[in-house]
Amino acid sequence: MTATDIRPREARAQQARPVRGRTRRSPLLWLVTLLLISFAAVWIYPFVWVLSASVKGQLEVFSAGLSLLPEAFRWENYARAWVDADFGTYMLNTILVTAFTVAIVVVRCAMAGYVLARYSFLGRKFVVAVLVGTLFVPAGYTIIPVVELTQRLGLLNSLTGMVIALAGGGHVAAVLLYMGYFRGIPRELEEAAVIDGAGFGTVFFRVMLPLAGPVTATVVVLTFLATWNAFLLPLVFTFSRPELRTLAVGMQAFVGENSVDWPGMAAAATLSLLPIVALFLFLQRYFFEGIAGAVKS
């Protein structure tokens, strides 16, 4: 018997041997998979129910129980939400407020995180401690001074004042994300730029901020969600000017004194969710990379 006859037998024997680790883990793997699928189904059901309710009739929303299939698709609910409830205007207001708020928050928090991560100064640890402490302060506690300040500036009933109020908060999570990410970047990059004659602005905007792309995507998503769904501040800023309402505040248009237009509200909620889902699908990879990079640093 030659060596060439032995090798195929050994290869066949190795292929025939069962992999103990895989055999033992397969039942547990199937169980975990079923549990995750069940959890995902329970979690996604409310969203599917809203989509189903948006094309149902007023009585059918509750008479159908847990059924998701409508008797007849009533697409006029979307037309009623977009035209009659003036959600086209609310959508434009929300897009403008969210876009400017996100831009301001990204630049401001990136600068703050960069300074806290790269510069040593007296009171730095105290500033970080105060920032972390403000995470436990409810947002409603600051509504009175914010409104008072914007009123004195003459910006209370305007989109500009709303943007300043939404973007002027602490946004501590964004600052900490940038601080953790910038702390892990080698200092040689900054030193090389300084040797070439770059100042603070050039080093930050042309070297450091482009490197923080994953964190920026994370901050964009988080700020977009918070601003798009903000209710309290936009409600206060649009009391006397309903034409400046955002989508979250505009939902009240479907609530009457004696009844609620549930199909119209579901259609409006679906319209307001579409930009959020589109943005997250576009930035999801950078979103998780930014969180992982900041935590690792």
Secondary structure, DSSP 4 states (H G I P E B T S, - for coil): --HHHHHHHHHHHHHHS--HHHHHHHHHHHHHHHHHHHHHHHHHHHHHHHHHHTTS-TTHHHHTTT--S-SS--THHHHIIIIIT-HHHHHHHHHHHHHHHHHHHHHHHHHHHHHHHH---TTHHHHHHHHHHGGGS-GGGGHHHHHHHHHHTT-TTSHHHHHHHHHTS--HHHHHHHHHHHHTS-THHHHHHHHTT--HHHHIIIIIHHHTHHHHHHHHHHHHHHHHT--HHHHHHTSS-GGG--HHHHGGGGB-SS-B-HHHHHHHHHHHHHHHHHHHHHHHHHHHHHHHHHHH-
